[in-house]
Amino acid sequence: MANLTLVQAINLALIQEMERDDRVLILGEDVGLNGGVFRVTEGLHKRFGADRVVDTPLAESGIIGASIGLAMGGLLPIPEIQFEGFLGPAYDQLCTHAARMRTRTRGALTVPLTVRVPIGGGIHAPELHSDSPEAIYTHVPGIKVVMPSSPYDAKGLLISAIRDPDPVIFFEPKRIYRAFREEVPEDEYTIPIGEARIVREGDELTMVSWGASVIQCMNAIESSGRDIELIDLRSISPIDMPRISASVQKTGRAVVVHEAPMTCGVGAEIASRIMEECFLHLEAPVQRVTGFDCTMPYYKLELDYLPDAARIEQAVADVIAY
Amino acid sequence: MPVETVFETTIKRVSILDEHGRFDEELGADLIPDADLIKLYSHLVTCRHFDEIAFKLQRSGRMGTYPENRGQEATSLGAAYALRKTDWLVPCYRENAGLFWHGLPMEYVLLHWMGDERGNEIPSGVNVTPLAIPIGTQMLHAAGLAWSHKYRGDDAVACTFFGDGATSEGDFHEAMNFSANLDLPVIFFCQNNSWAISVPTRIQCSAPTIAQRGVGYGMECIQVDGNDLFAVVKVVRDAAERARTANRPTFIEAITYRLGDHTTADDARRYRDQEEVEMWKLRDPLIRLRNHLDAKGLWDETRQAALLEKAEAHVVDVVKSAEEIEPLPASDMFANMYKAMPAGLEEQARAMRTCSLGRFPGETADRAAT
């Protein structure tokens, strides 16, 4: 066991998977000598060489498109897109090709790639370095989307993603890259994609979140003193609805929290599914505490934009009082 | 003849004031009047000081991430000087000197990096687009802006700036192709500063020059010493003339160097040799121009001291104006989403909440009572 940050846990998972399987390779902008702009790939270039940790030309569509080819060629590429705001140029390759290759070829060609992408706000970064586009990719069939909220989960989820036979976008919440440490086993372990985690149990209300917002939820729960069950989705696509439904059927109340804008966010899907699956158990309308339906503001206003403990607590109070 | 040469090309490089102080009279004689030269040098010095202060603001926690411009100021300034105020500058984010010359107030750039969107509220009549944070996407906008002027029948042109790394992006190639094939008055100004964060130019382009990329699109292309203000002015003036009179784009590769880190979040010592940096410090465009002015008897230590004093005072005012701007209300994030704000958004802005409960005062209490 080692006491690791999220960055270090991801780095460890990459090292272990690269050692275990020489089909695994990393490619992207500044991932080599520089070790990535967040130092997630620190030391890997030296350890595995320039053939397996590859600095590519500066082209996100190229990085994903070439990764699709590498994957169809039998390798297990881990492309990095430097910030979620730069996924735009890669969208075409991800959604037009990676997501469809298996179904389009009836399984003859598959794309087992793991796209690593830092995501989210709260670090005073420039424009397009603070967005939360997870819902966009969740909406696209054929892609899996995961986002850990702790170092332990990060390692296990990343190993699952690398071994997954389909394309997975592995979002890394940069706000908590180094926010805290956690015991992370040296031995390999996996966390199944599609399985949510009950962070804490409770009977009064179910709170669902993922990524850095889980920390805000914990803060809100602690200061509210309420008996709240907190579910960390971990896997956004597919969503672990059985776990959410079981919880809401127990508590009768639900609040979903995410950084992304509200409209057509992942919270909308969860609220809708709760309505479908838990209708007769609900004591109050499902509520969402999310980013606003406006462009992520520059950092002077980012803390006003991101859901914080106070906003979450207010929603909890309203739902319980309903 | 079964195999014949159907096309051959050469790439020319323009240098007027070289790093050893040699000045080409034939090309450079009437290029920049002395009075303008003094203004340009003064501007460069002021911009360099601004850059140093911006760096310090970041280091002392008064500003967010900032990309130093140090070392490559002559590129955008030479271009802006060679163009007209009616022309467009379509920058990436390391063109302070050119943007300021073109009319963008200095405090706007500070506000931008201070995370304040008022830094993008470009004053009317200043033909510049906002700093482009994603790499290599803005060149297509230059093509469209140039197109709009061609469409209306005036002779304004658009000059877009980008780095060597950006020439790897697909949008760059689309912008080149559009401009060449639709005959658009665009100037593609590539600032080849050797590094795209940690990645050297060789990973972006394995041809001997980046300039020759333009050949494939059938456009004029030229390489220039980007730390030579005279040479930059010359090639941009030629390109602007070609754009205005013939609606033909030009691709310019300016050889320059990023003396600082990529941004304040970067540490270039991890990936490049200090020796390389030291070599490029000797090619600093400011030193070169200063020596030239000295040799022409246009400058001396007294004037330099006075200029520095003026630059320092000016930048103090700029910082003050950026830092003392009134705070933004949180509701400002909604203010410019649409011309007319949709009702649902207005509700979010008013309540600063997304959950529906509690949006209407008294609702929860009413429910509790029933």
Boltz contact constraints between the chains, C-beta under 6 A:
constraints:
  - contact:
      token1: [A, 30]
      token2: [B, 197]
      max_distance: 6.0
  - contact:
      token1: [A, 30]
      token2: [B, 198]
      max_distance: 6.0
  - contact:
      token1: [A, 33]
      token2: [B, 198]
      max_distance: 6.0
  - contact:
      token1: [A, 33]
      token2: [B, 271]
      max_distance: 6.0
  - contact:
      token1: [A, 34]
      token2: [B, 198]
      max_distance: 6.0
  - contact:
      token1: [A, 34]
      token2: [B, 270]
      max_distance: 6.0
  - contact:
      token1: [A, 34]
      token2: [B, 271]
      max_distance: 6.0
  - contact:
      token1: [A, 55]
      token2: [B, 199]
      max_distance: 6.0
  - contact:
      token1: [A, 55]
      token2: [B, 203]
      max_distance: 6.0
  - contact:
      token1: [A, 57]
      token2: [B, 168]
      max_distance: 6.0
  - contact:
      token1: [A, 57]
      token2: [B, 203]
      max_distance: 6.0
  - contact:
      token1: [A, 57]
      token2: [B, 204]
      max_distance: 6.0
  - contact:
      token1: [A, 58]
      token2: [B, 135]
      max_distance: 6.0
  - contact:
      token1: [A, 58]
      token2: [B, 165]
      max_distance: 6.0
  - contact:
      token1: [A, 58]
      token2: [B, 168]
      max_distance: 6.0
  - contact:
      token1: [A, 58]
      token2: [B, 196]
      max_distance: 6.0
  - contact:
      token1: [A, 59]
      token2: [B, 168]
      max_distance: 6.0
  - contact:
      token1: [A, 59]
      token2: [B, 169]
      max_distance: 6.0
  - contact:
      token1: [A, 61]
      token2: [B, 170]
      max_distance: 6.0
  - contact:
      token1: [A, 86]
      token2: [B, 134]
      max_distance: 6.0
  - contact:
      token1: [A, 124]
      token2: [B, 64]
      max_distance: 6.0
  - contact:
      token1: [A, 126]
      token2: [B, 65]
      max_distance: 6.0
  - contact:
      token1: [A, 126]
      token2: [B, 133]
      max_distance: 6.0
  - contact:
      token1: [A, 127]
      token2: [B, 133]
      max_distance: 6.0
  - contact:
      token1: [A, 128]
      token2: [B, 133]
      max_distance: 6.0
  - contact:
      token1: [A, 128]
      token2: [B, 134]
      max_distance: 6.0
  - contact:
      token1: [A, 262]
      token2: [B, 354]
      max_distance: 6.0
  - contact:
      token1: [A, 287]
      token2: [B, 355]
      max_distance: 6.0
  - contact:
      token1: [A, 287]
      token2: [B, 357]
      max_distance: 6.0
  - contact:
      token1: [A, 288]
      token2: [B, 354]
      max_distance: 6.0
  - contact:
      token1: [A, 288]
      token2: [B, 355]
      max_distance: 6.0
  - contact:
      token1: [A, 289]
      token2: [B, 355]
      max_distance: 6.0
  - contact:
      token1: [A, 290]
      token2: [B, 354]
      max_distance: 6.0
  - contact:
      token1: [A, 292]
      token2: [B, 348]
      max_distance: 6.0
  - contact:
      token1: [A, 293]
      token2: [B, 345]
      max_distance: 6.0
  - contact:
      token1: [A, 294]
      token2: [B, 333]
      max_distance: 6.0
  - contact:
      token1: [A, 294]
      token2: [B, 334]
      max_distance: 6.0
  - contact:
      token1: [A, 294]
      token2: [B, 337]
      max_distance: 6.0
  - contact:
      token1: [A, 297]
      token2: [B, 333]
      max_distance: 6.0
  - contact:
      token1: [A, 298]
      token2: [B, 115]
      max_distance: 6.0
  - contact:
      token1: [A, 298]
      token2: [B, 117]
      max_distance: 6.0
  - contact:
      token1: [A, 299]
      token2: [B, 64]
      max_distance: 6.0
  - contact:
      token1: [A, 299]
      token2: [B, 115]
      max_distance: 6.0
  - contact:
      token1: [A, 300]
      token2: [B, 115]
      max_distance: 6.0
  - contact:
      token1: [A, 300]
      token2: [B, 116]
      max_distance: 6.0
  - contact:
      token1: [A, 300]
      token2: [B, 328]
      max_distance: 6.0
  - contact:
      token1: [A, 301]
      token2: [B, 330]
      max_distance: 6.0
  - contact:
      token1: [A, 301]
      token2: [B, 333]
      max_distance: 6.0
  - contact:
      token1: [A, 304]
      token2: [B, 330]
      max_distance: 6.0
  - contact:
      token1: [A, 315]
      token2: [B, 355]
      max_distance: 6.0
  - contact:
      token1: [A, 318]
      token2: [B, 357]
      max_distance: 6.0
  - contact:
      token1: [A, 318]
      token2: [B, 358]
      max_distance: 6.0
  - contact:
      token1: [A, 318]
      token2: [B, 364]
      max_distance: 6.0
  - contact:
      token1: [A, 321]
      token2: [B, 364]
      max_distance: 6.0
  - contact:
      token1: [A, 321]
      token2: [B, 368]
      max_distance: 6.0
  - contact:
      token1: [A, 322]
      token2: [B, 367]
      max_distance: 6.0
